[in-house]
Each structure stands twice: as structure tokens, then as C-alpha cells.
Amino acid sequence: MKLKLPLSVITTNEIQFMHSAGYHFHTDPVRGTESWSRRLSTDHYPRFHVYIHKISNHITFDLHLDQKKASYEGFHAHSGEYDGPLVEQELMRLKSMTEGALPKLARLPVPEEIEEDRPRGWLSKLFE
């Protein structure tokens, strides 16, 4: 699945942008192609795999989900998803990062919002 955006929406260079999105650069040693990947677990697969193309004043993210490595030696074909909800969701995440939005994080309560509903010990009285 592809996402084409004006190059001006990337406020940093592409390396910094992709690193901030959790991607790592790699070059295919056989074909010499450059791309980016982001693992979904501690294993090498599954992973999101992105090729970036810059043409004139646009940048295109060509993204798919690699489910596993190629099964047969000498073949580059693999079990990949080129569309679907996970791929679409990841493209929307990248797009939201270009719009200055940060991934939503759980909001932790500030100390004033924490209610003390347990009895306080003698040590806490020393620090009032």
C-alpha cells in the first residue's frame, strides 16, 4: 500500500523521521535495494517493510507487512501483506507523524490528583 505526501510535510530529514517512527535502515545485500523495517516483536518477523521514493516534491511510502522470510533459497518471494487493516493503520500512523501528532500515550495522574485513601505511617509525618 502506498502513501504519497508533499515532501514539505517532513520537517526533518527522512533518516530522523524514520528513526522517530521506530524504523531501522537496511540494504539488501543481494539486490542492493535500500529500505526501512520495523519489527512487531522481538523476532525478526513479522515486520513492517517500507521503501521510500522521492520524486520531485513528493515522498512516497511503499509499505507492506512481511510475515516471514522467503521459504526457498534463491527466491525473494515471501509471505507479505500489501493491504489490510494493519498496513493501513501503520500508514495512518506515519501520516499522523507528518502532521505533528504524537502517538497517544496513557496519561499518568499528577500528584495532586492522587487521593490518599490509605493510612499514612509515622515517617510521612516527618515530610509534611
MMTF fields as JSON, N, C-alpha, C and O atoms, coordinates in Angstrom:
{
  "mmtfVersion": "1.0.0",
  "mmtfProducer": "UNKNOWN",
  "numBonds": 511,
  "numAtoms": 512,
  "numGroups": 128,
  "numChains": 1,
  "numModels": 1,
  "chainsPerModel": [1],
  "groupsPerChain": [128],
  "chainIdList": ["A"],
  "bondAtomList": [4, 2, 8, 6, 12, 10, 16, 14, 20, 18, 24, 22, 28, 26, 32, 30, 36, 34, 40, 38, 44, 42, 48, 46, 52, 50, 56, 54, 60, 58, 64, 62, 68, 66, 72, 70, 76, 74, 80, 78, 84, 82, 88, 86, 92, 90, 96, 94, 100, 98, 104, 102, 108, 106, 112, 110, 116, 114, 120, 118, 124, 122, 128, 126, 132, 130, 136, 134, 140, 138, 144, 142, 148, 146, 152, 150, 156, 154, 160, 158, 164, 162, 168, 166, 172, 170, 176, 174, 180, 178, 184, 182, 188, 186, 192, 190, 196, 194, 200, 198, 204, 202, 208, 206, 212, 210, 216, 214, 220, 218, 224, 222, 228, 226, 232, 230, 236, 234, 240, 238, 244, 242, 248, 246, 252, 250, 256, 254, 260, 258, 264, 262, 268, 266, 272, 270, 276, 274, 280, 278, 284, 282, 288, 286, 292, 290, 296, 294, 300, 298, 304, 302, 308, 306, 312, 310, 316, 314, 320, 318, 324, 322, 328, 326, 332, 330, 336, 334, 340, 338, 344, 342, 348, 346, 352, 350, 356, 354, 360, 358, 364, 362, 368, 366, 372, 370, 376, 374, 380, 378, 384, 382, 388, 386, 392, 390, 396, 394, 400, 398, 404, 402, 408, 406, 412, 410, 416, 414, 420, 418, 424, 422, 428, 426, 432, 430, 436, 434, 440, 438, 444, 442, 448, 446, 452, 450, 456, 454, 460, 458, 464, 462, 468, 466, 472, 470, 476, 474, 480, 478, 484, 482, 488, 486, 492, 490, 496, 494, 500, 498, 504, 502, 508, 506],
  "bondOrderList": [1, 1, 1, 1, 1, 1, 1, 1, 1, 1, 1, 1, 1, 1, 1, 1, 1, 1, 1, 1, 1, 1, 1, 1, 1, 1, 1, 1, 1, 1, 1, 1, 1, 1, 1, 1, 1, 1, 1, 1, 1, 1, 1, 1, 1, 1, 1, 1, 1, 1, 1, 1, 1, 1, 1, 1, 1, 1, 1, 1, 1, 1, 1, 1, 1, 1, 1, 1, 1, 1, 1, 1, 1, 1, 1, 1, 1, 1, 1, 1, 1, 1, 1, 1, 1, 1, 1, 1, 1, 1, 1, 1, 1, 1, 1, 1, 1, 1, 1, 1, 1, 1, 1, 1, 1, 1, 1, 1, 1, 1, 1, 1, 1, 1, 1, 1, 1, 1, 1, 1, 1, 1, 1, 1, 1, 1, 1],
  "groupList": [{"groupName": "MET", "atomNameList": ["N", "CA", "C", "O"], "elementList": ["N", "C", "C", "O"], "formalChargeList": [0, 0, 0, 0], "bondAtomList": [1, 0, 2, 1, 3, 2], "bondOrderList": [1, 1, 2], "singleLetterCode": "M", "chemCompType": "L-PEPTIDE LINKING"}, {"groupName": "LYS", "atomNameList": ["N", "CA", "C", "O"], "elementList": ["N", "C", "C", "O"], "formalChargeList": [0, 0, 0, 0], "bondAtomList": [1, 0, 2, 1, 3, 2], "bondOrderList": [1, 1, 2], "singleLetterCode": "K", "chemCompType": "L-PEPTIDE LINKING"}, {"groupName": "LEU", "atomNameList": ["N", "CA", "C", "O"], "elementList": ["N", "C", "C", "O"], "formalChargeList": [0, 0, 0, 0], "bondAtomList": [1, 0, 2, 1, 3, 2], "bondOrderList": [1, 1, 2], "singleLetterCode": "L", "chemCompType": "L-PEPTIDE LINKING"}, {"groupName": "PRO", "atomNameList": ["N", "CA", "C", "O"], "elementList": ["N", "C", "C", "O"], "formalChargeList": [0, 0, 0, 0], "bondAtomList": [1, 0, 2, 1, 3, 2], "bondOrderList": [1, 1, 2], "singleLetterCode": "P", "chemCompType": "L-PEPTIDE LINKING"}, {"groupName": "SER", "atomNameList": ["N", "CA", "C", "O"], "elementList": ["N", "C", "C", "O"], "formalChargeList": [0, 0, 0, 0], "bondAtomList": [1, 0, 2, 1, 3, 2], "bondOrderList": [1, 1, 2], "singleLetterCode": "S", "chemCompType": "L-PEPTIDE LINKING"}, {"groupName": "VAL", "atomNameList": ["N", "CA", "C", "O"], "elementList": ["N", "C", "C", "O"], "formalChargeList": [0, 0, 0, 0], "bondAtomList": [1, 0, 2, 1, 3, 2], "bondOrderList": [1, 1, 2], "singleLetterCode": "V", "chemCompType": "L-PEPTIDE LINKING"}, {"groupName": "ILE", "atomNameList": ["N", "CA", "C", "O"], "elementList": ["N", "C", "C", "O"], "formalChargeList": [0, 0, 0, 0], "bondAtomList": [1, 0, 2, 1, 3, 2], "bondOrderList": [1, 1, 2], "singleLetterCode": "I", "chemCompType": "L-PEPTIDE LINKING"}, {"groupName": "THR", "atomNameList": ["N", "CA", "C", "O"], "elementList": ["N", "C", "C", "O"], "formalChargeList": [0, 0, 0, 0], "bondAtomList": [1, 0, 2, 1, 3, 2], "bondOrderList": [1, 1, 2], "singleLetterCode": "T", "chemCompType": "L-PEPTIDE LINKING"}, {"groupName": "ASN", "atomNameList": ["N", "CA", "C", "O"], "elementList": ["N", "C", "C", "O"], "formalChargeList": [0, 0, 0, 0], "bondAtomList": [1, 0, 2, 1, 3, 2], "bondOrderList": [1, 1, 2], "singleLetterCode": "N", "chemCompType": "L-PEPTIDE LINKING"}, {"groupName": "GLU", "atomNameList": ["N", "CA", "C", "O"], "elementList": ["N", "C", "C", "O"], "formalChargeList": [0, 0, 0, 0], "bondAtomList": [1, 0, 2, 1, 3, 2], "bondOrderList": [1, 1, 2], "singleLetterCode": "E", "chemCompType": "L-PEPTIDE LINKING"}, {"groupName": "GLN", "atomNameList": ["N", "CA", "C", "O"], "elementList": ["N", "C", "C", "O"], "formalChargeList": [0, 0, 0, 0], "bondAtomList": [1, 0, 2, 1, 3, 2], "bondOrderList": [1, 1, 2], "singleLetterCode": "Q", "chemCompType": "L-PEPTIDE LINKING"}, {"groupName": "PHE", "atomNameList": ["N", "CA", "C", "O"], "elementList": ["N", "C", "C", "O"], "formalChargeList": [0, 0, 0, 0], "bondAtomList": [1, 0, 2, 1, 3, 2], "bondOrderList": [1, 1, 2], "singleLetterCode": "F", "chemCompType": "L-PEPTIDE LINKING"}, {"groupName": "HIS", "atomNameList": ["N", "CA", "C", "O"], "elementList": ["N", "C", "C", "O"], "formalChargeList": [0, 0, 0, 0], "bondAtomList": [1, 0, 2, 1, 3, 2], "bondOrderList": [1, 1, 2], "singleLetterCode": "H", "chemCompType": "L-PEPTIDE LINKING"}, {"groupName": "ALA", "atomNameList": ["N", "CA", "C", "O"], "elementList": ["N", "C", "C", "O"], "formalChargeList": [0, 0, 0, 0], "bondAtomList": [1, 0, 2, 1, 3, 2], "bondOrderList": [1, 1, 2], "singleLetterCode": "A", "chemCompType": "L-PEPTIDE LINKING"}, {"groupName": "GLY", "atomNameList": ["N", "CA", "C", "O"], "elementList": ["N", "C", "C", "O"], "formalChargeList": [0, 0, 0, 0], "bondAtomList": [1, 0, 2, 1, 3, 2], "bondOrderList": [1, 1, 2], "singleLetterCode": "G", "chemCompType": "PEPTIDE LINKING"}, {"groupName": "TYR", "atomNameList": ["N", "CA", "C", "O"], "elementList": ["N", "C", "C", "O"], "formalChargeList": [0, 0, 0, 0], "bondAtomList": [1, 0, 2, 1, 3, 2], "bondOrderList": [1, 1, 2], "singleLetterCode": "Y", "chemCompType": "L-PEPTIDE LINKING"}, {"groupName": "ASP", "atomNameList": ["N", "CA", "C", "O"], "elementList": ["N", "C", "C", "O"], "formalChargeList": [0, 0, 0, 0], "bondAtomList": [1, 0, 2, 1, 3, 2], "bondOrderList": [1, 1, 2], "singleLetterCode": "D", "chemCompType": "L-PEPTIDE LINKING"}, {"groupName": "ARG", "atomNameList": ["N", "CA", "C", "O"], "elementList": ["N", "C", "C", "O"], "formalChargeList": [0, 0, 0, 0], "bondAtomList": [1, 0, 2, 1, 3, 2], "bondOrderList": [1, 1, 2], "singleLetterCode": "R", "chemCompType": "L-PEPTIDE LINKING"}, {"groupName": "TRP", "atomNameList": ["N", "CA", "C", "O"], "elementList": ["N", "C", "C", "O"], "formalChargeList": [0, 0, 0, 0], "bondAtomList": [1, 0, 2, 1, 3, 2], "bondOrderList": [1, 1, 2], "singleLetterCode": "W", "chemCompType": "L-PEPTIDE LINKING"}],
  "groupTypeList": [0, 1, 2, 1, 2, 3, 2, 4, 5, 6, 7, 7, 8, 9, 6, 10, 11, 0, 12, 4, 13, 14, 15, 12, 11, 12, 7, 16, 3, 5, 17, 14, 7, 9, 4, 18, 4, 17, 17, 2, 4, 7, 16, 12, 15, 3, 17, 11, 12, 5, 15, 6, 12, 1, 6, 4, 8, 12, 6, 7, 11, 16, 2, 12, 2, 16, 10, 1, 1, 13, 4, 15, 9, 14, 11, 12, 13, 12, 4, 14, 9, 15, 16, 14, 3, 2, 5, 9, 10, 9, 2, 0, 17, 2, 1, 4, 0, 7, 9, 14, 13, 2, 3, 1, 2, 13, 17, 2, 3, 5, 3, 9, 9, 6, 9, 9, 16, 17, 3, 17, 14, 18, 2, 4, 1, 2, 11, 9],
  "groupIdList": [1, 2, 3, 4, 5, 6, 7, 8, 9, 10, 11, 12, 13, 14, 15, 16, 17, 18, 19, 20, 21, 22, 23, 24, 25, 26, 27, 28, 29, 30, 31, 32, 33, 34, 35, 36, 37, 38, 39, 40, 41, 42, 43, 44, 45, 46, 47, 48, 49, 50, 51, 52, 53, 54, 55, 56, 57, 58, 59, 60, 61, 62, 63, 64, 65, 66, 67, 68, 69, 70, 71, 72, 73, 74, 75, 76, 77, 78, 79, 80, 81, 82, 83, 84, 85, 86, 87, 88, 89, 90, 91, 92, 93, 94, 95, 96, 97, 98, 99, 100, 101, 102, 103, 104, 105, 106, 107, 108, 109, 110, 111, 112, 113, 114, 115, 116, 117, 118, 119, 120, 121, 122, 123, 124, 125, 126, 127, 128],
  "secStructList": [7, 3, 3, 3, 3, 3, 4, 4, 4, 7, 7, 1, 7, 2, 2, 2, 2, 2, 2, 2, 6, 6, 7, 3, 3, 3, 3, 7, 6, 6, 6, 7, 7, 3, 3, 3, 3, 3, 3, 1, 1, 1, 1, 1, 7, 1, 3, 3, 3, 3, 3, 3, 3, 3, 3, 6, 6, 3, 3, 3, 3, 3, 3, 3, 3, 3, 3, 3, 7, 7, 1, 1, 6, 6, 7, 7, 7, 7, 3, 3, 3, 1, 1, 1, 2, 2, 2, 2, 2, 2, 2, 2, 2, 2, 2, 2, 2, 2, 6, 6, 7, 7, 7, 7, 7, 7, 7, 7, 7, 7, 4, 4, 4, 7, 7, 7, 7, 1, 7, 7, 7, 2, 2, 2, 2, 2, 6, 7],
  "xCoordList": [0.853, 0.0, 0.903, 1.95, 0.493, 1.337, 0.669, -0.554, 1.51, 1.077, 1.96, 3.175, 1.352, 2.095, 1.781, 0.617, 2.831, 2.68, 3.622, 4.64, 3.282, 4.231, 5.497, 5.414, 6.629, 7.904, 8.002, 8.732, 7.279, 7.336, 6.746, 6.995, 5.969, 5.368, 6.388, 6.151, 7.519, 8.579, 9.457, 10.2, 9.361, 10.079, 11.544, 12.338, 11.911, 13.31, 13.744, 12.98, 14.953, 15.331, 14.695, 14.233, 14.673, 13.968, 14.566, 13.844, 15.858, 16.503, 15.986, 15.606, 15.967, 15.46, 13.979, 13.545, 13.211, 11.786, 11.544, 10.75, 12.217, 12.0, 12.494, 11.879, 13.59, 14.068, 13.057, 12.799, 12.487, 11.499, 10.23, 9.484, 9.977, 8.82, 9.132, 8.255, 10.379, 10.748, 11.301, 11.384, 11.678, 12.192, 13.718, 14.372, 14.266, 15.713, 16.055, 15.365, 17.128, 17.577, 18.311, 19.063, 18.096, 18.923, 19.0, 18.124, 20.08, 20.317, 20.321, 21.006, 19.562, 19.513, 20.862, 21.223, 21.618, 22.952, 22.932, 23.918, 21.831, 21.759, 21.365, 22.012, 20.284, 19.763, 20.283, 20.217, 20.805, 21.325, 20.257, 20.549, 19.025, 17.946, 17.973, 18.295, 17.624, 17.596, 16.151, 15.255, 15.935, 14.588, 14.65, 15.723, 13.47, 13.329, 12.404, 11.468, 12.665, 11.773, 11.564, 12.404, 10.396, 10.05, 9.463, 8.43, 10.124, 9.67, 8.433, 8.258, 7.581, 6.39, 6.573, 5.704, 7.712, 8.037, 9.557, 10.265, 10.048, 11.497, 12.078, 13.288, 11.228, 11.68, 11.9, 11.433, 12.611, 12.878, 11.607, 11.478, 10.681, 9.4, 8.281, 8.497, 7.111, 6.663, 7.242, 7.653, 7.266, 7.797, 7.163, 6.785, 7.055, 6.65, 7.888, 8.985, 7.705, 8.817, 8.429, 7.402, 9.241, 8.916, 10.026, 11.208, 9.618, 10.51, 10.096, 8.906, 11.064, 10.778, 11.262, 12.4, 10.359, 10.694, 10.457, 9.371, 11.491, 11.339, 11.393, 12.397, 10.278, 10.197, 9.743, 8.668, 10.553, 10.359, 9.999, 10.843, 8.805, 8.456, 7.508, 6.774, 7.518, 6.686, 7.527, 8.576, 7.033, 7.652, 6.579, 5.444, 6.94, 6.003, 6.528, 7.671, 5.666, 5.964, 5.275, 4.047, 6.059, 5.523, 5.686, 6.781, 4.584, 4.652, 3.945, 2.9, 4.52, 3.852, 4.283, 5.216, 3.608, 3.896, 4.503, 3.842, 5.775, 6.431, 6.04, 6.318, 5.395, 5.004, 6.149, 6.319, 6.928, 8.055, 9.064, 8.776, 10.24, 11.308, 10.954, 10.137, 11.573, 11.352, 11.637, 12.624, 10.776, 10.866, 11.902, 12.421, 12.212, 13.119, 14.373, 14.309, 15.508, 16.779, 16.815, 16.433, 17.276, 17.362, 16.124, 16.138, 15.046, 13.814, 13.643, 13.981, 13.112, 12.875, 11.415, 11.07, 10.563, 9.148, 8.975, 9.655, 8.064, 7.814, 6.331, 5.561, 5.948, 4.556, 4.343, 4.644, 3.826, 3.648, 2.232, 1.54, 1.815, 0.507, 0.737, 1.46, 0.118, 0.303, -0.865, -0.821, -1.893, -3.009, -3.651, -3.185, -4.698, -5.339, -5.285, -4.628, -5.965, -6.086, -4.761, -4.563, -3.853, -2.575, -1.722, -1.114, -1.68, -0.886, -1.486, -0.763, -2.808, -3.478, -3.271, -3.039, -3.355, -3.165, -1.744, -1.551, -0.761, 0.627, 0.855, 1.567, 0.267, 0.396, -0.248, 0.288, -1.381, -2.038, -1.201, -1.197, -0.49, 0.404, 1.537, 1.872, 2.128, 3.189, 2.66, 3.32, 1.47, 0.884, 0.63, 0.877, 0.137, -0.136, 1.153, 1.143, 2.257, 3.542, 3.99, 4.664, 3.634, 3.991, 3.151, 3.548, 1.993, 1.105, 1.399, 0.663, 2.461, 2.861, 2.179, 2.396, 1.363, 0.686, 1.628, 2.383, 1.573, 2.361, 1.452, 0.263, 1.983, 1.153, 0.579, 1.26, -0.671, -1.303, -0.691, -0.563, -0.32, 0.247, -0.716, -1.485, -0.67, -1.515, -1.117, 0.068, -2.095, -1.842, -1.72, -2.628, -0.598, -0.399, -0.948, -0.794, -1.583, -2.11, -0.985, 0.047, -1.198, -0.233, -0.444, -1.534, 0.559, 0.444, -0.779, -1.313, -1.237, -2.399, -3.668, -4.616, -3.694, -4.889, -4.944, -5.99, -3.854, -3.823, -4.414, -3.936, -5.434, -6.077, -5.423, -5.175, -5.156, -4.601, -5.757, -6.397, -6.035, -7.112, -6.584, -7.345, -5.289, -4.712, -4.124, -3.748, -4.049, -3.488, -2.022, -1.264, -1.647, -0.271, 0.542, 0.057, 1.767, 2.652, 3.33, 3.188, 4.064, 4.708, 5.8, 6.074, 6.428, 7.511, 6.989, 7.692, 5.786, 5.238, 4.99, 4.977, 4.794, 4.573, 5.829, 5.742, 7.001, 8.256, 8.433, 9.156, 7.766, 7.981, 6.796, 6.672, 5.924, 4.784, 5.215, 4.391],
  "yCoordList": [-1.161, 0.0, 1.23, 1.244, 2.241, 3.425, 4.654, 4.795, 5.538, 6.827, 7.886, 7.887, 8.788, 9.85, 11.173, 11.549, 11.879, 13.145, 14.188, 13.84, 15.471, 16.513, 16.398, 16.143, 16.582, 16.472, 17.477, 17.251, 18.57, 19.621, 19.196, 19.86, 18.105, 17.695, 17.034, 16.921, 16.597, 16.012, 17.169, 17.751, 17.492, 18.664, 18.364, 19.291, 17.096, 16.703, 15.941, 15.83, 15.424, 14.598, 13.215, 12.865, 12.443, 11.159, 10.176, 9.345, 10.255, 9.345, 9.614, 8.683, 10.875, 11.22, 10.874, 10.372, 11.141, 10.839, 9.35, 8.952, 8.527, 7.078, 6.512, 5.597, 7.041, 6.594, 6.947, 6.144, 8.149, 8.548, 7.709, 7.595, 7.122, 6.247, 4.804, 3.942, 4.532, 3.194, 2.286, 1.074, 2.835, 2.04, 2.03, 2.948, 0.958, 0.798, 0.61, -0.098, 1.255, 1.221, -0.072, -0.563, -0.625, -1.742, -1.79, -1.3, -2.399, -2.574, -4.066, -4.838, -4.463, -5.861, -6.201, -5.609, -7.145, -7.449, -8.079, -7.979, -8.728, -9.388, -8.404, -8.332, -7.637, -6.733, -5.307, -4.534, -4.95, -3.606, -2.554, -1.359, -2.975, -2.015, -1.534, -2.286, -0.256, 0.344, 0.435, 0.793, 0.109, 0.154, 0.322, 0.421, 0.352, 0.524, -0.553, -0.969, -1.009, -2.008, -1.71, -1.113, -2.158, -2.031, -3.35, -3.788, -3.979, -5.268, -5.099, -4.074, -6.119, -6.103, -6.901, -6.902, -7.58, -8.338, -8.408, -7.742, -9.198, -9.344, -10.229, -10.22, -10.994, -11.817, -10.944, -9.806, -11.488, -10.737, -10.52, -9.518, -11.465, -11.375, -11.621, -12.336, -11.065, -10.171, -8.775, -8.393, -8.027, -6.663, -5.836, -6.363, -4.541, -3.623, -3.317, -3.163, -3.232, -3.015, -1.868, -1.934, -0.825, 0.382, 0.715, 0.734, 0.977, 1.566, 3.018, 3.32, 3.915, 5.34, 5.818, 5.573, 6.51, 7.067, 8.573, 9.026, 9.348, 10.801, 11.189, 10.99, 11.75, 12.197, 13.645, 13.963, 14.505, 15.963, 16.461, 16.405, 16.931, 17.498, 16.6, 17.084, 15.282, 14.332, 13.195, 12.839, 12.639, 11.452, 10.371, 10.631, 9.166, 8.046, 6.954, 6.513, 6.529, 5.411, 4.188, 4.144, 3.197, 1.952, 0.889, 0.367, 0.574, -0.234, -1.567, -1.65, -2.598, -3.896, -4.566, -4.113, -5.629, -6.378, -7.714, -8.552, -7.918, -9.208, -10.144, -9.861, -11.257, -12.22, -13.178, -13.57, -13.544, -14.448, -14.306, -13.711, -14.856, -14.825, -15.748, -16.657, -15.51, -16.373, -17.817, -18.112, -18.708, -20.118, -20.913, -21.906, -20.488, -21.263, -20.464, -19.274, -21.134, -20.477, -20.003, -20.736, -18.775, -18.224, -17.455, -16.791, -17.537, -16.83, -15.64, -15.705, -14.556, -13.363, -13.238, -12.37, -14.091, -14.029, -14.436, -15.337, -13.764, -14.064, -13.923, -13.496, -14.287, -14.157, -12.74, -12.432, -11.876, -10.473, -10.008, -10.501, -9.054, -8.425, -7.022, -6.222, -6.734, -5.444, -4.493, -3.331, -4.986, -4.153, -4.83, -5.875, -4.242, -4.791, -3.81, -2.773, -4.124, -3.172, -2.81, -1.651, -3.767, -3.452, -2.525, -1.584, -2.792, -1.964, -0.561, 0.434, -0.489, 0.813, 1.603, 2.811, 0.922, 1.575, 2.124, 3.214, 1.381, 1.843, 3.04, 3.971, 3.034, 4.196, 5.426, 6.528, 5.254, 6.383, 6.889, 8.086, 5.978, 6.385, 7.242, 8.275, 6.818, 7.608, 8.963, 9.986, 8.969, 10.225, 11.165, 12.367, 10.622, 11.472, 12.065, 13.17, 11.344, 11.875, 13.04, 13.947, 13.035, 14.161, 15.381, 16.508, 15.164, 16.268, 16.794, 17.631, 16.306, 16.79, 16.089, 16.448, 15.103, 14.379, 13.312, 12.685, 13.123, 12.082, 10.919, 11.119, 9.717, 8.589, 8.847, 9.388, 8.458, 8.702, 7.802, 6.591, 8.424, 7.695, 7.781, 8.736, 6.802, 6.844, 8.037, 8.298, 8.742, 9.921, 9.486, 8.869, 9.812, 9.492, 10.631, 11.794, 10.335, 11.404, 12.193, 11.635, 13.497, 14.323, 14.109, 13.7, 14.37, 14.057, 14.656, 14.048, 15.84, 16.441, 15.638, 15.721, 14.854, 14.092, 12.744, 12.094, 12.322, 11.032, 11.215, 12.022, 10.467, 10.587, 9.612, 8.45, 10.112, 9.276, 8.619, 9.26, 7.369, 6.684, 5.546, 4.695, 5.55, 4.56, 5.302, 6.469, 4.637, 5.305, 5.664, 4.909, 6.814, 7.274, 6.831, 6.844, 6.443, 5.994, 7.158, 8.308, 6.861, 7.89, 8.607, 9.783, 7.904, 8.501, 9.628, 10.613, 9.489, 10.509, 11.829, 12.892, 11.772, 12.986, 13.839, 15.046, 13.218, 13.962, 14.872, 15.865, 14.532, 15.257, 16.146, 16.52, 16.497, 17.378, 18.807, 19.688],
  "zCoordList": [0.0, 0.0, 0.0, 0.648, -0.721, -0.856, -0.259, -0.272, 0.264, 0.784, 0.143, 0.338, -0.621, -1.299, -0.62, -0.479, -0.199, 0.514, -0.076, -0.675, 0.091, -0.307, 0.55, 1.752, -0.049, 0.658, 1.804, 2.768, 1.702, 2.72, 4.068, 5.074, 4.111, 5.394, 6.317, 7.52, 5.766, 6.584, 7.045, 6.257, 8.332, 8.837, 9.152, 9.313, 9.243, 9.437, 8.19, 7.231, 8.2, 7.05, 7.213, 8.299, 6.145, 6.164, 7.163, 7.713, 7.406, 8.363, 9.77, 10.48, 10.176, 11.503, 11.632, 12.669, 10.59, 10.62, 10.807, 11.659, 10.021, 10.103, 11.432, 11.979, 11.953, 13.257, 14.347, 15.243, 14.267, 15.276, 15.17, 16.143, 14.006, 13.818, 14.215, 14.149, 14.629, 15.079, 14.004, 14.207, 12.875, 11.762, 11.747, 12.242, 11.162, 11.029, 9.555, 8.822, 9.148, 7.757, 7.475, 8.318, 6.29, 5.854, 4.334, 3.621, 3.871, 2.443, 2.146, 2.817, 1.151, 0.736, 0.103, -0.914, 0.682, 0.161, -1.224, -1.955, -1.605, -2.911, -4.008, -5.052, -3.757, -4.778, -4.648, -5.603, -3.466, -3.261, -3.029, -3.076, -2.78, -2.548, -1.103, -0.184, -0.927, 0.399, 0.878, 0.114, 2.144, 2.69, 4.206, 4.8, 4.805, 6.246, 6.784, 6.102, 8.016, 8.607, 10.086, 10.758, 10.561, 11.985, 12.431, 11.923, 13.379, 13.887, 14.763, 15.422, 14.759, 15.589, 16.874, 17.745, 16.983, 18.198, 18.299, 17.542, 19.217, 19.345, 18.245, 18.021, 17.556, 16.438, 15.203, 15.142, 14.231, 13.004, 12.173, 11.469, 12.265, 11.559, 12.559, 13.538, 12.356, 11.299, 11.485, 12.581, 10.393, 10.43, 9.313, 8.267, 9.556, 8.51, 7.68, 8.217, 6.379, 5.457, 4.53, 3.854, 4.497, 3.74, 2.755, 3.101, 1.52, 0.518, 0.377, 0.288, 0.356, 0.236, -1.126, -1.526, -1.829, -3.137, -3.078, -2.717, -3.438, -3.521, -4.99, -5.673, -5.456, -6.84, -6.821, -6.312, -7.369, -7.394, -5.991, -5.097, -5.777, -4.469, -3.675, -2.813, -3.961, -3.226, -2.662, -3.199, -1.566, -0.977, -0.925, -0.525, -1.329, -1.343, -0.418, -0.535, 0.501, 1.379, 0.79, 0.709, 0.379, -0.177, 0.912, 1.121, 1.603, 2.814, 2.637, 1.991, 3.212, 3.317, 4.615, 5.278, 4.966, 6.188, 5.811, 5.197, 6.181, 5.953, 7.09, 8.255, 6.751, 7.78, 8.126, 9.28, 7.105, 7.339, 6.213, 5.175, 6.43, 5.433, 4.274, 4.422, 3.118, 1.953, 2.321, 2.996, 1.879, 2.274, 1.513, 2.022, 0.297, -0.539, -0.851, -1.16, -0.767, -1.039, -2.487, -3.399, -2.689, -4.029, -4.462, -5.499, -3.675, -4.02, -3.087, -1.905, -3.636, -2.842, -2.428, -1.627, -2.963, -2.607, -1.149, -0.658, -0.471, 0.926, 1.2, 0.34, 2.401, 2.795, 3.291, 4.445, 2.432, 2.781, 2.538, 1.647, 3.341, 3.164, 2.616, 3.21, 1.483, 0.838, 1.073, 0.668, 1.719, 2.144, 3.356, 3.809, 3.864, 5.039, 6.193, 6.097, 7.275, 8.383, 9.056, 9.42, 9.231, 9.879, 9.026, 9.537, 7.735, 6.82, 6.75, 6.795, 6.641, 6.581, 7.874, 7.84, 8.994, 10.296, 10.435, 10.972, 9.956, 10.035, 9.126, 9.504, 7.938, 7.056, 7.686, 7.573, 8.341, 9.005, 10.176, 10.465, 10.854, 11.945, 11.395, 11.974, 10.28, 9.66, 9.205, 9.39, 8.611, 8.156, 9.33, 9.229, 10.444, 11.611, 12.169, 12.712, 12.04, 12.499, 11.63, 12.12, 10.361, 9.486, 9.811, 9.516, 10.416, 10.785, 12.183, 12.707, 12.776, 14.093, 15.245, 16.402, 14.954, 16.025, 16.578, 15.835, 17.859, 18.505, 18.845, 19.093, 18.862, 19.272, 20.665, 21.536, 20.862, 22.148, 23.21, 23.033, 24.306, 25.429, 26.598, 26.715, 27.442, 28.625, 29.481, 29.688, 29.966, 30.797, 32.247, 32.802, 32.846, 34.251, 35.101, 34.728, 36.231, 37.07, 37.724, 38.094, 37.86, 38.576, 40.066, 40.467, 40.905, 42.33, 43.022, 43.95, 42.589, 43.23, 42.985, 43.766, 41.898, 41.551, 42.269, 42.272, 42.869, 43.562, 44.952, 45.75, 45.216, 46.518, 47.489, 47.167, 48.663, 49.721, 50.459, 51.293, 50.171, 50.865, 51.742, 52.202, 51.96, 52.871, 54.063, 53.954, 55.168, 56.349, 56.131, 55.522, 56.634, 56.491, 57.692, 58.823, 57.44, 58.512, 59.207, 58.791, 60.26, 61.06, 60.263, 60.507, 59.308, 58.53, 57.616, 57.389, 57.105, 56.205, 56.951, 56.329, 58.267, 59.045, 59.143, 59.366, 58.976, 59.022, 57.808, 57.879, 56.678, 55.429, 55.054, 53.888, 55.997, 55.7, 55.623, 55.381]
}
